[in-house]
Amino acid sequence: MKEIYTLRLDRYDYGIILNTLNDRRTEMIKNDQDTEIIDNTLLKVIEAKERYKGCDRSER
C-alpha cells in the first residue's frame, strides 16, 4: 500500500518547496530529461494548497 504524508506549511515553506521543484523542472528541461515525476509532484503541491484555502486549523 502507498504511504501518504501530510505536511502543514506556512507560506514561506510552501514557496520554497514550489520554487525548488520548479527550478529542478527547469534544469531537467534544459538537460532534455523527462519531467513527469516533477510535474506530478508540482501539481500535488499546488492542489494541496487549494484544498485547505480559507480554512483555519480548527476546521481541518
Secondary structure in CASP SS format (residue, H / E / C, confidence):
PFRMAT SS
TARGET T0000
AUTHOR 0000-0000-0000
METHOD secondary structure of the structure
MODEL  1
M C 1.00
K C 1.00
E C 1.00
I C 1.00
Y C 1.00
T C 1.00
L C 1.00
R C 1.00
L C 1.00
D C 1.00
R H 1.00
Y H 1.00
D H 1.00
Y H 1.00
G H 1.00
I H 1.00
I H 1.00
L H 1.00
N H 1.00
T H 1.00
L H 1.00
N H 1.00
D H 1.00
R H 1.00
R H 1.00
T H 1.00
E H 1.00
M H 1.00
I H 1.00
K H 1.00
N C 1.00
D C 1.00
Q C 1.00
D C 1.00
T C 1.00
E H 1.00
I H 1.00
I H 1.00
D H 1.00
N H 1.00
T H 1.00
L H 1.00
L H 1.00
K H 1.00
V H 1.00
I H 1.00
E H 1.00
A H 1.00
K H 1.00
E H 1.00
R H 1.00
Y C 1.00
K C 1.00
G C 1.00
C C 1.00
D C 1.00
R H 1.00
S H 1.00
E H 1.00
R C 1.00
END
